[in-house]
Amino acid sequence: MKPDELTSHERIQHILNAIQDIQSFTEGFSLDGFKRDTKTYYACLYQFAVIGEAVVNSGNKILEKYDYPWYKVRSFRNFIMHEYHAIDVQVVWDTIRLILPGFKKMMEYITEKEFDAQ
């Protein structure tokens, strides 16, 4: 049975929760440690898939207001799901360390502007 349709606010909260999970999973890790810890690696991939799916379903009317390359988030999810055999651990690590913090700030900003004022 499919649960009730989620709101954009709920989906964006799922994104923020997934980001928090990825950051907590990888806290204290080096790239080498991340490569060796397959449970952490796959847990992070799953959370990236959640992020991508939530972006796809969160409502373009909201996201279109904000200057961010949303297609990259969607594409990363699609790559993980459909090209899983070609995922480069270094790319995942770099995404976690270099891109995720800014993406988190964007999602917090959207939450503040779209939902906190309600």
MOQUI-V201836 format. One record per pair of residues at least 4 apart in sequence whose ideal C-beta (glycine too) atoms are under 7 Angstrom apart, sorted by the first residue. I is the first residue (numbers start at 0). J is the second residue. D is the distance in whole Angstrom. If there is no record, write none. Layout:
I;J;D  I;J;D
This chain:
5;9;4  5;10;5  7;11;6  7;57;5  7;58;4  7;61;5  8;12;6  8;114;5  9;13;7  10;14;7  10;53;4  10;56;6  10;57;4  11;15;7  11;57;6  11;106;6  11;109;6  11;110;6  12;16;6  13;17;6  13;49;6  13;53;5  14;18;6  14;50;5  14;53;5  14;54;7  14;106;5  15;19;6  15;106;5  15;107;7  16;20;6  17;21;6  17;46;4  17;49;5  17;50;5  18;22;6  18;99;6  18;102;7  18;103;5  19;23;6  20;24;6  20;46;5  21;25;6  21;43;5  21;46;5  21;95;6  21;99;6  22;26;7  22;99;7  24;39;5  24;42;5  24;43;6  25;33;6  25;39;7  25;43;7  25;95;6  28;32;4  28;33;5  28;39;7  29;33;7  30;34;6  30;92;5  31;35;6  32;36;6  33;39;6  33;40;6  33;88;7  33;92;6  34;88;5  36;40;6  37;41;6  38;42;6  39;43;6  40;44;7  40;88;7  41;45;6  42;46;7  43;47;6  43;91;7  43;95;7  44;48;7  44;79;5  44;91;7  45;49;7  46;50;6  47;51;6  47;75;6  47;76;7  47;79;6  48;52;6  48;76;5  48;79;5  48;80;6  49;53;6  50;54;6  50;72;6  50;76;7  51;55;6  51;72;6  51;73;6  51;75;6  51;76;2  52;56;6  52;76;6  53;57;6  54;69;6  54;72;5  54;73;6  55;73;6  57;61;7  57;62;6  58;62;7  59;63;5  61;109;7  61;113;6  62;69;6  65;105;7  65;109;6  67;105;5  69;73;6  70;74;6  71;75;6  72;76;7  73;77;6  74;78;6  75;79;6  76;80;6  77;81;6  78;82;5  79;83;6  79;86;6  86;91;7  88;92;6  89;93;6  90;94;6  91;95;7  92;96;6  93;97;5  94;98;5  94;99;6  95;99;5  98;102;6  99;103;6  100;104;7  101;105;7  102;106;6  103;107;6  104;108;6  105;109;6  106;110;6  107;111;6  108;112;6  109;113;6  110;114;5  110;115;6  111;115;5
